[in-house]
Amino acid sequence: MCLESLCREVAKEHRLPAGEARAILERTLSEALTEAFGRRVIVSFSGKDLAIFLETGRNGPEGLERLSPRQVRKEVVRLCRYRVETELNRKKAIGEYDFLKTLQGVVVRGVVDRVLEDGSLMVLFPVDELFNCREITGTCPVSLQPPRERGTFRGGEARSFFVASVLLVGKDQVLRVDIRLSRTTRRLPEALLKMETGMTGIRCIRRIAGKICLVTARKRLPREAILAVAAELGERVKVTWESSAGP
């Protein structure tokens, strides 16, 4: 595979512009080889060729010595591969976070992919991109599941979840996006009622997840919407309208 094709493949796999993928490869290889040789090394992609230049410390044309890729030891090649993969994954994670952080505070309809040993749920839900739709994975820990629902979930089951947080986690340069989902927050019935009715001015003032939630609204809500949300949450939804609320 020629270097141009390699850059395109890397860009596609890691969701990067082709020019940015090329720049990351050149910079990361230069840094890794500089560390290995103990002198500054400059790497550039020139058409189908990989150009490697080692600074010699001399002036003039002799200041740069061109190296053949065959002069790079196998252990250095392995270091380069590791550094490139680490940097590309780091860049991909940052790009994912910039895109997915807009999901925080919204309700998603997800399917339970699997239940972990500690009871946490791995949930798949769709996210629309510019020209397609892809599945994203979120985690709903036991602490964010209503007590009555814990241990009852099965793979393939569809439920509504509130996106409680979207965080970029990890250490050093090994990063990933962590999406935390909740079934216990008061904001879940609020958001579901707004989605069902298309109305604003709805607020959940108290909730015992799995039992009852108390909601206030500016206007009377359709009974069908209230029943639909109650069925989704498995709890009683009691709505008080401001016109009938006390002082």
N, C-alpha and C positions, 0 to 999 in steps of 0.2 A: 504493500500500500504506500503510495506517495505521501509526502508530508501534508500536502493540501487536503487530501482525502482524510488523513489522520485528524487534522484540525477540525474538519467538518464533523467527523464521527464523535470526537470529544465534545464539541459544542452541542451536538444533538443529545448525547447521553446526559450531559450535565446541565442542559437548558441554559446555555450561554450563547451570546453572539459570537460568530466565528472569529472576529477580530480580538475579542476579549479572551477566547480560548487560546489563540496563538500567543497573546501577550503573557498569559499565565504560564504556558509551557516554556517560553523563552526565559522568563524571569526566574521560575523555579529551578529549571535546569542550570542556569547561570549560578544561582546561589548554592546549589548542591555541589557543583563541580568546583566552585571557588573554595568551599569548605574542604573538599577532598584534596585539592592540589595545594592549598595553602597560599595561593595567589589568585588574583582576580581572573575569572574566566567569563568570557562573553559568548553567549549562544544566540544564534539567530537562524530563523528559517528562511532560506532563500530558494524559492521555487520548490524543486524536488530535493534540494540539498540541505543538510544540517551542517551549519558552519560553526565550528568551535575554535575560539581564539584565546590563547593564554598570554597574559601580560608577562613579559620577560624582565621588565625593569630597565631595559635599554631605550635609548632615544631613536627617533627616526623609524624607518620601515621595519627595523628589527625589534621594535617595541612590542609587536604582537607576533606570536607564533601560532600558526594554524595547526590544530591537532586533528588527527583522524579518529573517528569513533572507535576504531580498533585499539587505540592507545588508552582507552578508558578501561580500567580493570573491572572484572565482573562484580566485585563487591560494591564498586562505585556505581555501576549500572543499577544494581539493586537499590542502592540509596536513592538514586534519581527517580526510579519508578515509585518508591514509597513516598518521596516528597511531592511528586507530581500528583499522585492519587490523593494524598492528604489535602493538598491545596485545592484541588478540584472539588473534593467533597465538602470542604469548608465553604468554598464559594457557592456551591449548590445549596447548602443549608442556609446560608445568609439570604440567597435569592428566594428560597422557599418561604423563609420567615417573613420577608418583606411582602410577599404575596398573601400568605395565609393569616397574617396578624389582623387583617380586616374582618376575619370571621369572629373574632372575640366579641361576645355580647349578642350573638345571634342564635337562633334555633335551627338545628339541622335534623333531618330525618335520616337515621342511620340504621344499619343492619348489624346485629351482633355477629362478628366473625368468629370469635372464640372467647371462652371464659377461662381466665388464668387460675392457677392453683389457689391464689389468695382471694379469689372471687371477683377480681377486677375484670372489666369487659374491654375487649379490643373491638372497636366499632368502625365499620366502613361507611363513609357517606360521600355523596357526589359533590364535586365543586366545579362550577362552570369556569372555563377559561375563555380566551378570545374566540377560538375556533373549535373547541372541543370540550368534553367533560371528562374528568378523571376522578378516581376514587382516592380519598384521603383517609388515613387511619387516626383515630383518636382513642383515648383511654378514659374509661369511667371507673375510678377506684370505688371500693366498697363504701368508703366514707361518704361518697356523693350519690349513693343509691338509697332510696327509701328503705327502711327496715323490712317492710313487708315484701319488697321485691328481691331482696338479697337471696341468692341461691336459687332463684326461680328462672333466671334467664337461660335461654337455649340458643345455640347457633342458628342463624337464619331469621331470628326474630327481629322485627322492625319496631323501633321506638323513636320518640322525639327526645332530643338532648339539647341542653343549653351549653354553648361553648364558653366555659368559665375562664379559660386562659389559653393563650398561645405564647409559648416561651421558646427561646433559643437556648438550649442547655448543652452541657458538655464541659470539657476542660482542654487546655492547650488549644490545639487546632482541630480536635475531633468534636464536631458539633452536630446537633440534630434538632429538629423542631418537635417540641412536645405539646400536644393538644389535649387539654384536660376538659372532659365533658361532665355535666352534672344533671341529675334527675331530682335534686333536692332543693335547689335554689328557688326563692320566691319569684325570681324573674322569669322562670319557665312558664307558669300559668299566665302571667302577664303577657308574655310574648305570644303564647298560643292563642289567647283570647283576641289579641290584636290581629293575628293572622286570620283567625276564623271570621272576624267581623269587619276588618278593615277600618276599625275605629281607634281613636286615641283616647287619652284621659282614663286609662285603665291602670289600676295599681293594686298589687297584692300587698296587704298590710300585715298579714300573718299567715304562716303556713306550717302545718305539721305534716310533713311529707308522707304520703300514703294514707292519710286520714282526712284532712280538711284544709282548705285554704280560704281565707276571707279576702274578698276583692271589693274595691270601690270603683265606681265608674261614673262618668259625667252624664251618660245617657243610658237608657234601658237597653240591655243586651238581648239579642235573640236567644230564646230558650234552647234552640237547637245547637247553637255555638257553645253554650255553657255545658250542655250534656256531652257534646263531643270532647271537650277538654277534660271533663270529669272522667270520661271513659278512658282517655289516653293516660291520665295520671293515676287512675284507680283510686280516686278520692273524691269526697264531696267538695263541690265548688259553690260557695255561698257569696252572692253578689249583692251589695248594697248600693243603691243609686243615690247620688248626691242630693237629689230633690227630696228624698225621703230620709236622708241621714240626719241625725240630731246635730245640735250646735257643737 
